[in-house]
């Protein structure tokens, strides 16, 4: 029986970032959809849509909830990076049959685990005030953190597909302790579906230590650390093997 999978991308990205995973999943019998979050238009130097600056994590989650509710039954949800927190919030609403969280952003209350994670937040401060703007991505920043696992040619190719991101959403992710709305909070006890968390050992954005903390929140979770992988493990060499491993795990928990 074909199973439905919805793949949710992270900050500065679009559904295109799952292009290496989806053929493998499709060959294993999964019906894949990778929608774009609102106003995430490829083109790292394009002027951002002014509506993007007004959106936060809650808006993204509402948009993805509306998408997921089109299915007759809750699909499997895959979330990468920022998409991981959206996926967790959807699961807490009972909208996921299973979760696959790839280098996921942690929910409200989980502190950074490494100096690299803290330095990324410090870097955002240099764009202050950034929380009421839509921000274009920086190649110099991306090649040193989110794209650090890719070779230089791939870094340029992938970055050329990047989009602007909501400063409000980034504030809610990185500075959750100042967010009175608790936009990234998850009702942990309501996430009862199987959860797989995969973190790259070399991830400079969301460390494997943080990924392990995320897995530890959920009663029915499995954690895997991918040796030598970075934050953009979904498009680096070995992405097909990653997809195959996820498919194997899904086969074992969704019989």
Buried (B, 14 or more C-beta within 10 A) or exposed (E): EEBBBBBBBBBBBBBBBBEBBBEBBBEBEBBBBBBBBBBBBEEBEEEBBEEBBEBBBBBBBBBBBEBBEEBEEBBBBBBBBBBBBBBBBBBBBEBBBBBBBBBBBBBBBBEBBBEBBEEBEEBBEEBEEBBEBBBBBBBEBBBBBBBBBBEEEBBEEBBEBBBBBBBBBBBBBBEBEEBEEBBBBBEEEEBEBBBBBBBBBBBBBBBBBBBBBBBEBBEEBBBBBBEEBBBBBBBBBBBEEBBBBBBEBBEEBEE
